[in-house]
């Protein structure tokens, strides 16, 4: 079949699917997030899908980008799941020796190896999963893989995070069920609220390797197959996810008692089943620069404390980072007793074109207010104009904070003598500071990014 004809047929199949119940089975998705429904009714028309359109994001080669051909299993990038199991719907224990790189391919293996002697976390089967060591946000993702045509199994590719990572539950994924390898299961989760869709494919995915892609920005999620768009979501069903997650690929059998209605009934064929993965790739949606990771002691040492009478503040490197290490703050401040920690640049930095300041913040849901301050322009660091953005410690765990620089406002207090009053030009940034404005507790800051 000619490629154009194949994709015209696919577009018709997708439209027919969308006219029904959306083709989404109930039950756990690839990340095992539970059976939480979306709980929100669509308002207005669904987004235009523009079937067959190519990816809209170019591949960017920033610090977080990677292109994994699986010549080896790079343990600096990948973390094989080992010695544990997901919820009861997953009827296998994860085993690191079931995620094996051979001849430029990652094989995810499902079998009964050592399960009779307790080597499968109490499950009758062993299977393979790998996830990235780091967390990745808005951008373009691709996986080239070949699933298995066996009822009761699932092959999944996801960007996912949740309570196990001390974050809220956000995810985007695509999966292929072994009982129907001519269809894709698409899914996104925002703060535990789930939205599913099933779409048909113009081929049998188990016959050969194909490239499956996800594009994720603040405004839209696009899903692709072989560089052809198959579905889009703009949040009309519910808010899009925003928290960076681990990139994950896995293969697993369902529990006959809980998943047979939507995955089919799994029967082990007597020999190992193998899903092949040839490539996984990621590039950010916009140019991103890592300003501070806090992984080196000298990085944390650049943040200098200023403590007023009646306040206290500790600012030092901590091993408790969201990825790597972090800046630890132990504070006791009030409206009349101030303390802050600041990073001053030796020369003013040109941040022209920077749109967002991103960072991880770990708090304890105290409700305590914080200020992040930019020091912009002026004859010196001491005389730079001060701009602020305020946020609260309103979440227990790690929260992804993405601040539009347009949200910074000029401070009405604390402006040094000689500071200009010419607005936030970003042409000469002298530094930035974090300041707990009141309360007595601790907090952590990790991975400061500039996004253009």
C-alpha positions in Angstrom: 0.0 0.0 0.0 1.3 3.5 -0.9 2.3 5.6 2.1 -0.2 8.4 1.3 -3.1 5.9 0.9 -2.1 4.2 4.2 -2.3 7.4 6.1 -5.6 8.5 4.5 -7.0 5.2 5.7 -5.6 5.8 9.1 -7.2 9.2 9.3 -10.6 7.7 8.5 -10.1 5.0 11.2 -9.2 7.7 13.8 -12.3 9.7 13.0 -14.5 6.6 13.3 -12.8 5.8 16.7 -13.4 9.3 17.9 -17.1 9.0 17.1 -17.5 6.2 19.6 -16.7 5.9 23.3 -13.1 7.0 22.5 -11.8 3.5 22.4 -10.2 3.8 25.8 -10.3 0.7 28.0 -10.6 1.0 31.8 -7.8 0.1 34.2 -4.2 0.9 34.9 -2.1 2.6 32.3 1.6 2.1 31.6 2.7 3.8 34.7 0.4 1.9 37.0 -1.3 5.1 38.2 -4.6 3.5 39.2 -8.1 3.8 37.9 -8.5 7.6 38.5 -10.9 9.0 35.8 -10.5 12.4 34.2 -13.5 13.7 36.1 -13.9 16.7 33.8 -16.3 17.3 31.0 -15.0 18.6 27.7 -16.0 22.2 27.0 -16.0 23.4 23.4 -14.8 21.5 20.4 -11.8 19.1 20.5 -8.5 20.4 19.1 -7.8 20.0 15.4 -5.6 17.0 14.9 -4.3 17.7 11.4 -3.8 14.1 10.5 -0.5 13.3 8.8 1.3 16.5 9.8 5.0 16.1 10.5 6.6 16.9 13.9 6.5 20.6 14.7 9.5 20.7 17.0 13.0 20.6 15.7 15.6 18.5 17.5 17.6 20.7 19.9 21.0 19.7 21.2 20.8 21.3 24.6 22.3 20.0 27.9 19.4 17.7 28.6 18.9 16.3 25.0 19.9 12.7 24.2 19.7 10.2 21.4 20.1 6.6 22.7 20.9 4.0 20.1 21.3 1.2 22.7 24.9 0.2 21.8 25.1 -0.4 25.5 22.9 0.1 28.5 24.3 3.4 29.8 23.6 3.3 33.5 24.4 7.0 33.8 21.3 7.6 31.7 19.1 4.6 32.4 17.9 2.9 35.6 16.7 -0.7 35.0 13.8 -1.5 37.4 14.9 -4.4 39.7 13.5 -6.3 42.7 10.1 -4.8 43.0 6.6 -4.8 41.4 3.9 -2.3 40.5 0.3 -2.5 41.5 -1.6 -5.7 41.4 -2.6 -5.2 37.8 1.1 -5.8 36.9 1.5 -9.6 37.1 5.3 -9.5 36.9 8.2 -8.5 39.1 10.8 -6.2 37.5 14.2 -7.7 36.9 17.3 -5.8 35.7 18.5 -8.9 33.9 15.3 -8.7 31.8 16.3 -5.4 30.2 19.3 -6.5 28.0 21.1 -4.7 25.3 22.2 -7.0 22.4 23.4 -6.0 18.9 22.2 -2.4 19.1 18.8 -3.2 20.6 17.3 -3.1 24.0 15.3 -6.4 24.7 12.6 -6.3 27.3 12.0 -10.0 28.2 9.0 -11.6 29.9 9.4 -15.1 31.3 9.2 -17.2 34.4 12.9 -17.2 35.3 13.5 -17.9 39.0 9.9 -17.0 39.9 9.3 -20.3 41.6 12.1 -19.5 44.0 10.8 -16.0 44.9 12.9 -14.0 42.5 9.9 -12.1 41.0 8.6 -10.0 43.9 5.8 -12.4 44.6 4.5 -12.5 41.0 4.5 -15.5 38.7 6.5 -13.7 35.9 9.6 -11.6 35.5 9.7 -8.7 33.0 11.8 -5.7 32.0 11.5 -1.9 32.4 14.0 0.9 32.1 13.6 4.6 33.0 15.9 7.6 32.8 17.9 8.7 35.8 16.9 12.3 35.0 13.6 14.1 34.6 12.5 15.6 31.3 9.9 18.2 30.6 8.4 19.9 27.5 10.0 18.6 24.3 10.0 16.0 21.6 10.2 12.3 22.4 10.6 9.3 20.2 10.9 5.6 20.6 11.5 3.0 17.9 10.1 -0.3 19.0 8.4 -3.6 18.1 5.8 -4.9 20.5 4.6 -8.5 21.0 1.4 -9.9 19.7 0.2 -11.8 22.8 -3.1 -11.1 24.6 -2.8 -9.9 28.1 0.4 -8.0 27.6 1.3 -4.3 27.3 4.2 -2.5 25.7 4.4 1.1 26.9 6.4 4.3 26.4 5.9 7.2 28.8 7.0 10.4 30.5 5.8 9.9 34.1 6.2 11.1 37.7 4.2 10.8 40.9 4.2 10.2 44.6 7.1 7.7 44.4 9.2 10.6 43.1 7.7 13.0 45.8 5.9 14.9 43.1 2.3 15.1 42.0 1.1 12.5 39.4 1.7 13.8 35.8 2.2 11.5 32.8 2.0 11.3 29.0 2.2 7.9 27.3 1.4 5.6 24.5 0.9 1.9 24.7 0.2 -1.1 22.5 -1.9 -4.0 23.9 -0.8 -7.5 22.8 -4.4 -8.5 22.1 -4.7 -5.8 19.4 -1.4 -4.7 17.9 -3.3 -2.7 15.2 -4.2 0.0 17.7 -2.5 2.5 20.1 -3.7 3.5 23.6 -2.9 7.2 24.3 -3.1 8.7 27.7 -2.3 11.8 29.7 -2.5 12.4 33.5 -2.5 15.7 35.3 -2.4 15.7 39.1 -3.9 12.3 39.1 -6.7 13.1 36.7 -6.6 10.7 33.8 -7.7 11.1 30.1 -7.5 8.1 27.7 -8.1 7.5 24.0 -7.8 4.5 21.7 -6.8 5.0 18.0 -6.3 2.5 15.2 -3.1 2.0 13.2 -2.9 1.3 9.4 -0.5 -1.6 10.1 0.2 -4.4 12.7 2.8 -2.9 15.0 4.0 -6.4 15.9 5.2 -7.1 12.4 8.0 -4.6 12.3 9.8 -1.7 14.1 8.0 1.7 13.9 8.8 5.1 15.4 6.3 6.4 17.9 6.6 10.1 19.0 5.2 12.6 21.5 5.5 16.4 21.4 4.7 18.2 24.6 4.6 21.9 25.1 2.7 24.2 27.5 -0.2 24.4 25.0 -0.5 21.1 23.3 0.4 17.4 23.2 0.8 15.8 19.8 1.2 12.0 19.2 3.0 10.7 16.1 3.6 7.4 14.3 6.5 7.3 11.8 6.6 11.2 11.8 2.8 11.4 11.0 0.5 13.1 13.5 -2.3 10.9 14.8 -3.8 12.8 17.7 -3.6 16.1 19.6 -4.8 17.4 23.0 -5.0 21.1 24.0 -6.5 20.6 27.4 -10.2 20.9 26.5 -10.7 17.6 28.4 -8.7 18.9 31.4 -5.4 20.7 32.3 -2.3 19.3 30.5 0.5 17.9 32.6 3.4 20.2 33.4 5.7 18.4 35.8 8.9 16.8 34.2 9.1 13.1 34.5 11.3 10.1 33.8 11.3 8.7 30.3 10.2 5.0 30.6 9.7 2.0 28.4 8.4 -1.3 29.7 6.7 -4.6 28.8 4.5 -6.5 31.2 1.6 -9.1 31.6 -1.7 -8.2 33.2 -3.3 -9.9 36.1 -6.0 -12.2 34.8 -8.4 -11.2 37.6 -8.2 -7.5 37.1 -7.1 -6.7 33.5 -8.6 -9.4 31.3 -11.6 -7.2 30.4 -9.4 -4.7 28.6 -6.0 -6.3 28.1 -7.2 -9.8 27.3 -6.3 -13.0 29.2 -2.6 -13.7 29.5 -1.4 -17.2 29.0 2.4 -17.8 29.1 3.4 -19.5 25.9 6.1 -21.6 27.5 9.1 -19.6 26.1 10.3 -16.0 26.7 8.5 -13.1 25.0 10.7 -10.3 23.8 9.9 -6.7 22.9 12.6 -4.9 21.0 13.6 -1.2 21.4 16.1 0.2 18.9 16.2 3.9 19.9 14.9 6.5 22.4 15.4 10.2 21.7 14.6 13.5 23.5 15.1 17.1 22.7 13.7 20.1 24.6 10.9 22.2 23.2 12.9 25.5 23.6 16.5 26.4 24.2 17.3 25.7 27.8 20.4 26.5 29.8 21.3 24.9 33.2 22.2 27.9 35.4 22.9 25.9 38.6 22.7 22.2 39.4 24.2 22.5 42.9 25.9 19.1 42.3 29.3 20.6 43.1 30.2 22.1 46.5 31.6 25.2 44.9 28.2 25.9 43.2 26.4 25.9 46.5 29.1 28.1 48.0 28.4 30.8 45.5 25.1 31.4 47.3 25.9 33.9 50.0 23.7 34.5 53.0 22.5 37.9 54.4 20.8 37.6 57.8 19.2 40.5 59.6 18.7 40.9 63.4 16.2 38.3 64.8 16.4 36.0 61.8 18.4 32.9 61.0 19.2 31.1 57.7 21.3 28.1 56.7 22.2 27.8 53.1 24.3 24.8 52.0 24.6 21.9 49.6 22.4 18.9 50.4 22.5 15.3 49.1 18.7 15.4 49.0 18.3 16.8 45.5 15.5 15.9 43.1 18.2 14.8 40.6 21.6 15.0 42.1 22.2 17.5 44.9 20.4 20.7 45.9 20.6 23.9 47.9 19.2 23.4 51.4 17.6 26.3 53.3 16.9 26.2 57.0 15.1 29.4 57.8 13.5 31.4 60.6 12.2 34.8 59.3 9.4 37.2 59.6 8.1 40.5 58.1 10.5 42.4 60.5 13.4 39.9 60.6 14.8 39.2 57.1 17.2 36.7 55.7 18.1 35.6 52.1 20.7 33.9 50.0 22.0 35.4 46.8 24.1 34.5 43.8 26.0 37.4 42.4 27.7 37.2 39.0 31.2 38.6 38.5 30.0 40.3 35.3 26.4 41.2 34.3 24.8 38.5 32.2 22.7 39.1 29.1 19.4 37.2 29.5 17.7 39.0 26.6 15.2 36.5 25.1 14.9 34.4 28.3 11.2 33.7 28.8 11.1 31.4 31.9 13.1 30.8 35.1 12.6 27.2 36.0 13.6 25.3 39.2 12.6 22.5 41.5 11.4 23.5 45.0 10.9 21.0 47.8 8.7 22.2 50.6 6.4 20.9 53.4 3.1 22.6 52.5 3.6 25.1 55.3 2.0 28.0 53.3 5.0 30.1 54.0 5.7 32.8 51.4 9.0 33.0 49.4 10.5 35.6 47.1 12.8 34.9 44.1 14.5 38.1 43.2 16.2 39.2 40.0 18.9 42.0 40.1 18.9 43.6 36.7 20.9 46.5 35.2 22.7 49.2 37.1 26.3 50.3 37.6 27.1 47.4 39.9 25.7 44.4 41.6 25.0 46.4 44.7 23.1 49.1 42.8 21.2 46.8 40.5 17.4 47.3 40.2 15.4 44.6 42.2 12.5 42.7 40.7 10.5 40.0 42.5 8.2 37.0 42.0 6.4 35.5 45.1 5.3 31.9 45.6 4.2 29.8 48.4 5.3 26.5 50.0 2.0 24.9 49.1 3.0 21.3 48.3 4.6 18.6 50.3 7.4 17.2 48.1 9.1 18.4 44.9 7.2 21.0 42.9 8.3 22.2 39.4 8.2 26.0 39.4 8.2 27.7 36.0 8.1 31.5 36.3 7.5 33.7 33.2 9.9 36.5 33.5 7.0 38.8 32.6 5.6 37.9 36.1 8.5 39.7 37.9 7.5 43.1 39.2 9.7 45.9 40.5 10.1 45.8 44.3 8.4 48.6 46.1 10.9 48.2 49.0 14.6 47.4 49.2 15.8 49.3 46.1 19.4 50.3 46.6 20.5 53.9 46.3 21.5 54.6 42.7 19.4 51.8 41.2 17.9 52.6 37.8 14.2 52.6 37.1 14.1 51.4 33.5 12.1 48.2 33.8 13.3 44.6 33.5 15.5 44.8 30.5 17.4 41.5 31.1 20.4 43.0 29.3 22.6 43.1 32.4 21.5 40.7 35.1 23.8 40.9 38.1 22.3 38.1 40.1 19.3 36.5 41.8 18.2 35.6 45.3 15.9 33.4 47.3 14.2 34.8 50.4 11.8 33.1 52.8 9.5 35.9 53.8 8.2 34.4 57.0 8.0 31.2 59.0 10.3 28.6 60.5 11.0 25.5 58.4 13.3 24.1 55.7 13.2 23.9 51.9 15.3 22.7 49.0 16.1 24.2 45.6 17.4 22.2 42.6 18.3 22.7 39.0 17.9 26.4 38.1 17.2 26.7 34.3 16.9 29.5 31.9 14.4 28.8 29.1 14.4 31.0 26.0 
